[in-house]
Amino acid sequence: MTTPEPPKAPWKDLLNDHLCQNSSSEFTLATVAYDATKKRHVPRARVCGFRGFFPNPQLHPSAVDALKTQGDGLNPDVYESDMLSFTTDVRMEKVGQIQPGSSESDAGSEVEMVFWLKDAGSQWRIKGDAFVIGDQDGGSEEDEAREEIQRGLRVCSEDGRGRWTWERQVTTYFANHTPILRGSFKSPSPGRAKSQDPQDPSLKPGQKVEDLHDSAARKNFRVVVVRPEEVERLDLSDYKNPARWTWTLVEDGKQPGRWEEVELWP
Ligand SMILES: Cc1cc2nc3c(=O)[nH]c(=O)nc-3n(C[C@H](O)[C@H](O)[C@H](O)COP(=O)(O)O)c2cc1C
């Protein structure tokens, strides 16, 4: 029996419009970590750049060009979702915090993303689970993350479904970075003391990477996908008349979940 597809989220088009209207699309990502004693949970937050609703990042023409000339090609347009994506370096702390069991400081996949989209006058808070993909060696963690993401996908066309691959999707996200940003994935370990020389001679700052399968850079490159469970919009576009809504994904037994909208006092 196949799992039912999730319903389209009622907030998605509005958030997307606000992101398109806004001059920037960075957000604050909050994760939960353990402190050094492993006894206390502590919050951790940092700014990241939104990379579109998975699996459809807005592709730069140079990314399409690189995918075509290097023989990867593009995945057929078969899926859409309400899941938000960004990219990161596996060596950064947030990855260990999100991936259960992968590091000393892991605490769980629950995250919160906060956007202040000033041009639209709205704050958006997205609470959900984050999943990390892109480990080229595969393994159970990669498989489990893909399965969780799959649960949030909707099929928009059967045409070419058999040709769609996870590997090409991660490569597409990698291609959508400039060569210098691709090179940042083979810089010395982020967050390590500069006084400690990297052991690996391939790790140097400021490298440009044209090859979409550069092994040192791809070893560290990851795509993070957030599957929302609760979304809140605070509308401050008219300060005399603020407004606030939440949408909560309510699981309905075996049925696909449904989004429940509630207007709140701001
Ligand atoms: C404007 C801006 C955009 C950023 N975009 C990202 C991003 O997309 N992904 C990322 O991992 N870090 C990004 N960073 C860096 C993070 O804020 C942070 O310094 C880094 O990820 C290390 O955080 P961590 O050790 O808590 O994982 C960005 C920083 C700024 C200021």
The ligand as a MOL file (V3000), in Angstrom:
LIG
                    3D

  0  0  0     0  0            999 V3000
M  V30 BEGIN CTAB
M  V30 COUNTS 31 33 0 0 0
M  V30 BEGIN ATOM
M  V30 1 C 23.8250 36.1140 5.2020 0
M  V30 2 C 24.3350 34.7770 5.6870 0
M  V30 3 C 23.9530 33.6280 5.0080 0
M  V30 4 C 24.4110 32.3780 5.4410 0
M  V30 5 N 23.9930 31.2530 4.7840 0
M  V30 6 C 24.3330 30.0370 5.2830 0
M  V30 7 C 23.7890 28.8590 4.7030 0
M  V30 8 O 22.9760 28.8870 3.7680 0
M  V30 9 N 24.1580 27.6640 5.2290 0
M  V30 10 C 25.0250 27.5800 6.2960 0
M  V30 11 O 25.3220 26.4690 6.7310 0
M  V30 12 N 25.5450 28.6760 6.8520 0
M  V30 13 C 25.2230 29.9070 6.3900 0
M  V30 14 N 25.7310 31.0460 6.9670 0
M  V30 15 C 26.7180 30.8990 8.0800 0
M  V30 16 C 25.9930 30.5730 9.3790 0
M  V30 17 O 25.3300 31.7190 9.8920 0
M  V30 18 C 26.9440 30.0100 10.4440 0
M  V30 19 O 27.9770 30.9160 10.6920 0
M  V30 20 C 27.5440 28.6800 10.0160 0
M  V30 21 O 26.5790 27.8970 9.3460 0
M  V30 22 C 28.0820 27.8710 11.1920 0
M  V30 23 O 27.0260 27.6020 12.0850 0
M  V30 24 P 26.9550 26.3010 12.9990 0
M  V30 25 O 28.3530 26.0290 13.4480 0
M  V30 26 O 26.0150 26.6570 14.0940 0
M  V30 27 O 26.4590 25.1680 12.1730 0
M  V30 28 C 25.2840 32.3080 6.5690 0
M  V30 29 C 25.6400 33.4670 7.2430 0
M  V30 30 C 25.1560 34.6800 6.8090 0
M  V30 31 C 25.5450 35.9100 7.5920 0
M  V30 END ATOM
M  V30 BEGIN BOND
M  V30 1 1 1 2
M  V30 2 1 2 3
M  V30 3 2 2 30
M  V30 4 2 3 4
M  V30 5 1 4 5
M  V30 6 1 4 28
M  V30 7 2 5 6
M  V30 8 1 6 7
M  V30 9 1 6 13
M  V30 10 2 7 8
M  V30 11 1 7 9
M  V30 12 1 9 10
M  V30 13 2 10 11
M  V30 14 1 10 12
M  V30 15 2 12 13
M  V30 16 1 13 14
M  V30 17 1 14 15
M  V30 18 1 14 28
M  V30 19 1 15 16
M  V30 20 1 16 17
M  V30 21 1 16 18
M  V30 22 1 18 19
M  V30 23 1 18 20
M  V30 24 1 20 21
M  V30 25 1 20 22
M  V30 26 1 22 23
M  V30 27 1 23 24
M  V30 28 2 24 25
M  V30 29 1 24 26
M  V30 30 1 24 27
M  V30 31 2 28 29
M  V30 32 1 29 30
M  V30 33 1 30 31
M  V30 END BOND
M  V30 END CTAB
M  END
